[in-house]
Amino acid sequence: MKKFFFALALFTLQFSLGQKELDLILTKYNNKSIPYISVETLATSISETLLLDSREEEEYEISHIKGAVHVGYKQFNIADFIKNTPRKTDMIVIYCSLGVRSEIIGEKIKAAGYTNIKNLYAVSYTHLTLPTIYSV
């Protein structure tokens, strides 16, 4: 039941934030150090992309983009990431709910020498374009 209410709250939040509000939040909290990629652009190259979900485990369990690897935010470990991702030029796309946590994780990955990193923009609408897995 707790998961249901969390999913409902997340769903409501995602659709209550309009594009203008999302842009304001991202302008305030992101410095665009990790370039954005749109859902539509990702959809054309998703098979060649390492897709990372930087949300918390509870969020990932409720829903995530098919094929995404959960790396989390608070528990993200750059040493483990480096050990499991040896090619530093592969396309890496990171997402969270809004784009703030994913940028922070992206900065850590970039600082480790990875060169092809994108922050998924408007992840709230991925279910309209990309296969999404729901567990609620």
Residue pairs with C-beta under 8 A, 6 or more apart in sequence:
3 58
3 61
3 62
3 135
3 136
4 136
6 58
6 59
6 62
7 62
7 63
7 136
10 59
10 62
10 97
13 97
14 97
14 124
15 124
17 25
17 98
17 124
19 122
22 98
22 122
22 124
25 98
25 100
26 98
26 99
26 100
29 100
30 99
30 100
30 103
30 119
31 103
33 103
33 106
33 107
33 110
34 94
34 102
34 103
34 106
34 107
34 110
34 117
34 118
34 119
35 117
35 118
35 119
36 99
36 118
36 119
36 120
36 121
37 93
37 118
37 119
37 120
37 121
38 121
38 122
39 120
39 121
39 122
39 123
39 125
39 126
39 128
39 129
39 130
40 129
42 49
42 51
42 93
42 118
42 120
42 130
43 129
43 130
45 91
46 67
46 130
48 91
49 91
49 92
49 93
50 69
50 85
50 90
50 91
50 92
50 93
51 65
51 67
51 68
51 69
51 93
51 95
52 68
52 69
52 71
52 92
52 93
52 94
52 95
52 102
52 105
53 59
53 60
53 64
53 65
53 68
53 69
53 70
53 71
53 94
53 95
53 96
54 71
54 72
54 73
54 76
54 94
54 95
54 96
54 101
54 102
54 104
54 105
55 64
55 70
55 72
55 73
55 95
55 96
55 97
55 101
56 72
56 73
56 74
57 70
57 72
59 97
60 68
60 70
60 72
61 135
62 134
62 135
62 136
63 127
63 132
63 133
63 134
63 135
63 136
64 70
64 132
64 133
65 95
65 126
65 130
65 131
65 132
65 133
66 130
66 131
66 132
66 133
67 131
68 95
71 81
71 94
71 105
73 96
73 101
73 104
73 105
76 105
76 108
78 108
78 109
78 112
81 109
81 112
82 112
85 92
85 114
88 112
88 113
88 114
88 115
89 114
89 115
89 116
90 114
90 116
91 116
91 118
92 106
92 109
92 114
92 116
92 117
92 118
93 117
93 118
93 119
93 120
94 102
94 103
94 105
94 106
94 109
94 117
94 118
94 119
94 120
95 102
95 119
95 120
95 123
95 126
96 102
96 123
97 123
97 124
98 123
98 124
99 119
99 120
99 121
99 123
102 119
102 120
103 119
106 117
106 118
106 119
109 117
110 117
120 126
126 132
